Amino acid sequence: MSDPILVKDKPLSLQKQFRFQWEPAQESYVLLYPEGLIKLPGSSGEIMKLIDGSKSVDEIIAYLEEQF
């Protein structure tokens, strides 16, 4: 059996080929990858800020449940 892609109790982080940042020209957070970028409007950027390698999926979900 293969390892799960997402483990709820382990810290969640982006793979090295991705970079998350605020982009003033877009007036939005963006997710950069080798072929381009994805503009992250509204709450999606705020959620992505939580994926910093220190919080597990369960912790992120708990935080979002408190906030929303």
N, CA, C and O of each residue as an XYZ file, in Angstrom:
272
protein
N       0.845     -1.176      0.000
C       0.000      0.000      0.000
C       0.889      1.237      0.000
O       1.906      1.265      0.693
N       0.521      2.251     -0.763
C       1.343      3.458     -0.853
C       1.079      4.395      0.323
O       0.033      4.335      0.968
N       2.054      5.260      0.582
C       1.902      6.246      1.647
C       0.842      7.266      1.250
O       0.731      7.612      0.074
N       0.059      7.755      2.218
C      -0.941      8.771      1.897
C      -0.254     10.077      1.495
O       0.831     10.396      1.980
N      -0.894     10.813      0.615
C      -0.356     12.097      0.174
C      -0.477     13.128      1.286
O       0.413     13.959      1.462
N      -1.564     13.080      2.030
C      -1.846     14.059      3.071
C      -2.040     13.327      4.394
O      -2.897     12.451      4.509
N      -1.250     13.689      5.375
C      -1.360     13.087      6.705
C      -1.857     14.178      7.641
O      -1.181     15.187      7.845
N      -3.043     13.972      8.210
C      -3.719     15.030      8.959
C      -2.970     15.539     10.177
O      -3.150     16.695     10.560
N      -2.132     14.710     10.801
C      -1.484     15.159     12.033
C      -0.020     15.559     11.834
O       0.703     15.742     12.813
N       0.420     15.695     10.597
C       1.796     16.118     10.302
C       1.780     17.527      9.722
O       0.810     17.916      9.070
N       2.846     18.299      9.952
C       2.895     19.662      9.409
C       2.725     19.675      7.888
O       3.234     18.812      7.172
N       2.004     20.669      7.436
C       1.706     20.817      6.015
C       2.565     21.940      5.446
O       2.635     23.024      6.025
N       3.215     21.685      4.321
C       4.035     22.712      3.672
C       3.955     22.538      2.164
O       3.544     21.493      1.660
N       4.357     23.585      1.458
C       4.382     23.533      0.000
C       5.625     22.799     -0.475
O       6.657     22.809      0.195
N       5.522     22.172     -1.616
C       6.699     21.562     -2.221
C       7.646     22.666     -2.682
O       7.223     23.799     -2.916
N       8.917     22.332     -2.811
C       9.952     23.327     -3.101
C       9.736     24.087     -4.401
O      10.173     25.233     -4.513
N       9.079     23.489     -5.384
C       8.916     24.187     -6.655
C       7.827     25.261     -6.621
O       7.644     25.985     -7.600
N       7.107     25.369     -5.510
C       6.065     26.377     -5.360
C       6.514     27.470     -4.399
O       7.249     27.213     -3.446
N       6.059     28.694     -4.665
C       6.335     29.796     -3.743
C       5.051     30.602     -3.576
O       4.394     30.951     -4.556
N       4.711     30.886     -2.350
C       3.523     31.658     -2.002
C       3.974     33.040     -1.571
O       4.864     33.167     -0.729
N       3.370     34.083     -2.140
C       3.774     35.441     -1.764
C       2.678     36.440     -2.111
O       1.782     36.162     -2.909
N       2.778     37.629     -1.477
C       1.922     38.756     -1.832
C       2.497     39.382     -3.088
O       3.703     39.616     -3.166
N       1.659     39.653     -4.066
C       2.096     40.258     -5.321
C       1.398     41.608     -5.482
O       0.220     41.658     -5.836
N       2.125     42.712     -5.221
C       1.501     44.038     -5.316
C       0.863     44.316     -6.681
O      -0.207     44.922     -6.746
N       1.497     43.886     -7.761
C       0.949     44.134     -9.099
C      -0.414     43.464     -9.285
O      -1.258     43.976    -10.020
N      -0.632     42.338     -8.632
C      -1.908     41.618     -8.711
C      -2.873     42.055     -7.607
O      -4.063     41.743     -7.649
N      -2.339     42.784     -6.614
C      -3.100     43.153     -5.413
C      -3.735     41.912     -4.788
O      -4.901     41.918     -4.395
N      -2.935     40.854     -4.709
C      -3.431     39.565     -4.234
C      -2.249     38.679     -3.866
O      -1.118     38.911     -4.292
N      -2.539     37.654     -3.063
C      -1.545     36.603     -2.878
C      -1.521     35.764     -4.144
O      -2.533     35.616     -4.830
N      -0.346     35.217     -4.442
C      -0.204     34.343     -5.601
C       0.584     33.107     -5.204
O       1.353     33.121     -4.243
N       0.380     32.054     -5.951
C       1.160     30.835     -5.822
C       1.965     30.713     -7.108
O       1.411     30.503     -8.187
N       3.292     30.849     -6.975
C       4.179     30.784     -8.131
C       4.666     29.359     -8.322
O       4.952     28.651     -7.356
N       4.755     28.953     -9.566
C       5.304     27.643     -9.916
C       6.104     27.826    -11.198
O       5.966     28.863    -11.846
N       6.932     26.867    -11.591
C       7.848     27.085    -12.713
C       7.191     27.583    -14.008
O       7.813     28.348    -14.744
N       5.978     27.179    -14.298
C       5.332     27.562    -15.551
C       4.485     28.824    -15.445
O       3.976     29.297    -16.462
N       4.316     29.384    -14.252
C       3.475     30.561    -14.134
C       3.057     30.861    -12.712
O       3.806     30.624    -11.764
N       1.836     31.391    -12.575
C       1.321     31.721    -11.250
C      -0.178     31.526    -11.201
O      -0.862     31.521    -12.225
N      -0.666     31.367     -9.994
C      -2.097     31.276     -9.738
C      -2.440     32.403     -8.785
O      -1.880     32.486     -7.692
N      -3.357     33.271     -9.190
C      -3.827     34.345     -8.325
C      -4.801     33.746     -7.313
O      -5.709     32.997     -7.673
N      -4.596     34.088     -6.040
C      -5.412     33.530     -4.961
C      -6.297     34.630     -4.373
O      -5.877     35.331     -3.452
N      -7.500     34.789     -4.888
C      -8.378     35.852     -4.417
C      -9.002     35.547     -3.053
O      -9.152     34.390     -2.661
N      -9.355     36.607     -2.352
C     -10.115     36.481     -1.113
C      -9.507     35.590     -0.060
O      -8.317     35.683      0.242
N     -10.333     34.720      0.499
C      -9.908     33.887      1.623
C      -8.875     32.831      1.241
O      -8.194     32.300      2.118
N      -8.743     32.516     -0.035
C      -7.780     31.478     -0.423
C      -6.352     31.867     -0.049
O      -5.571     31.010      0.365
N      -5.999     33.146     -0.189
C      -4.674     33.599      0.229
C      -4.496     33.512      1.732
O      -3.424     33.145      2.215
N      -5.537     33.847      2.469
C      -5.471     33.766      3.930
C      -5.303     32.317      4.389
O      -4.580     32.045      5.347
N      -5.964     31.402      3.711
C      -5.819     29.982      4.042
C      -4.411     29.506      3.704
O      -3.797     28.782      4.488
N      -3.899     29.904      2.552
C      -2.548     29.491      2.152
C      -1.489     29.997      3.126
O      -0.460     29.344      3.302
N      -1.716     31.141      3.760
C      -0.753     31.650      4.745
C      -0.566     30.673      5.897
O       0.482     30.673      6.543
N      -1.560     29.848      6.161
C      -1.490     28.889      7.261
C      -0.619     27.677      6.929
O      -0.198     26.950      7.828
N      -0.352     27.463      5.653
C       0.451     26.307      5.222
C       1.917     26.731      5.237
O       2.500     27.051      4.201
N       2.495     26.726      6.433
C       3.852     27.258      6.616
C       4.844     26.225      7.147
O       5.969     26.570      7.509
N       4.429     24.967      7.193
C       5.317     23.919      7.670
C       5.316     23.723      9.170
O       6.016     22.849      9.682
N       4.529     24.536      9.894
C       4.488     24.398     11.351
C       3.145     23.877     11.863
O       3.041     23.460     13.017
N       2.116     23.899     11.008
C       0.777     23.493     11.427
C       0.335     22.247     10.663
O       0.592     22.103      9.468
N      -0.332     21.358     11.380
C      -0.877     20.160     10.737
C      -2.210     20.503     10.072
O      -2.777     21.571     10.305
N      -2.691     19.593      9.253
C      -3.994     19.767      8.626
C      -5.064     19.931      9.699
O      -5.931     20.797      9.582
N      -5.010     19.110     10.741
C      -5.988     19.216     11.829
C      -5.939     20.589     12.495
O      -6.984     21.155     12.814
N      -4.743     21.128     12.707
C      -4.608     22.453     13.329
C      -5.157     23.545     12.417
O      -5.808     24.478     12.887
N      -4.901     23.436     11.136
C      -5.418     24.423     10.180
C      -6.938     24.371     10.147
O      -7.594     25.412     10.148
N      -7.501     23.174     10.117
C      -8.959     23.029     10.113
C      -9.558     23.608     11.389
O     -10.560     24.320     11.330
N      -8.964     23.315     12.529
C      -9.473     23.845     13.802
C      -9.436     25.368     13.806
O     -10.390     26.008     14.248
N      -8.350     25.952     13.319
C      -8.232     27.412     13.261
C      -9.318     27.998     12.354
O      -9.966     28.980     12.714
N      -9.514     27.400     11.190
C     -10.519     27.908     10.256
C     -11.929     27.762     10.821
O     -12.776     28.627     10.598
N     -12.187     26.682     11.545
C     -13.502     26.516     12.182
C     -13.746     27.608     13.212
O     -14.869     28.097     13.337
N     -12.714     27.996     13.949
C     -12.849     29.081     14.927
C     -13.121     30.412     14.242
O     -13.940     31.202     14.711
N     -12.434     30.660     13.132
C     -12.540     31.941     12.442
C     -13.831     32.092     11.645
O     -14.371     33.192     11.536
N     -14.320     30.997     11.093
C     -15.481     31.075     10.211
C     -16.608     30.212     10.725
O     -17.671     30.152     10.107
